[in-house]
């Protein structure tokens, strides 16, 4: 089954280089700072939000597998942070600018 995964985070005393390095590490996992709509439009997500589509046997299994991978991305870069991870199936999303 296919799942949409979204993660958002706060870095403690993060530098611009920290954010860039973390974006690279999350990208290797499959989490990007952009999302592609059904129409093919690519939208930039807010700065500390990353998303990706993953396959798995359940939301809990995908959550558990990715939680450890995401945690390792922060730890391997020596970053102190908190993150919030959401895994969903049958999703719909919307983004607007003000």
N, C-alpha and C positions, 0 to 999 in steps of 0.2 A: 504494500500500500504506500501511497505517496503522502508525505507530510510537509507542511510549511513550518519552518523553524525560524523564530525571530529571537535575537539576543540584543539586549541593550545593557550598557555598563557605565560606571563612573570610575575613572582612574584617579588615584590619590597622587596629587602633584605630577600629573602627566605632562610631558613635553610634546611639542609637535612631532618630534622624532619617535617618541613612544607610540603615538597614535598611528603613525605611518608603519612602524614595525608590526604593531598589533594587527593592522589591516592586512598586512601580508600573511601573517600567521593564520588569521581567521579565514582568509581566502584559500589557503591550502586545505583547510577543513571543508570548504564549500560554502562558507558564509561570506557574503559580499555586502558592500555598502550601497548596492543598487538592486533594484528589483525590476523584472520585465513583466509588463502587463500582457493580457491576452491579445491585445492588438499589436504587440511587439515593441511598444514604447518602453524605453529604459528610463527609470526614475531614480534619482539620487535620494537615498534615505537620509534622515537626520544623522549628524556626525557620529554619534556613538550607537547607532542602530545598524545591525547586520542581519541578513536573512538568506535563506537558501531552501531548496527543495531536497528532501531526503526520502529514501525508501526504507522501510523497516516492517517489523511484525506488529508493533504497537506504538502508541504515543509514549508510553512509559519506557520502552526499550530504547527508542530514539533519544528521548530525553536523557536517560542514564548514560548512554554511549557518548552523546555530545557534551554533557556536563563535564565529564572527565577530560575530553579533548580540549574544550574551551578553557577549563581551569589550567591545564598544562600549557596552553598558549600564553597565558598571563605569567605563570610561574617561570617558564623557560626564558621569558624576557625580563624577569626580575621586577615585574609590575605588581603593585598593590592596588586591588580594585574590588568592586562588588559587581556581579552581573545577574541579570534576570533573563531566564530562558523560557520561551513558550513554544510548545509543539502542538500543532493542530492538524486535523484532517477536515475535508469539506470546507475549506476556507474561502473567504472573500475579504478583500482589502480595498482600502481607498486612501488616497493621499491628496492633500490640498495645501496650497500655499496661501498665506495671508499677507 
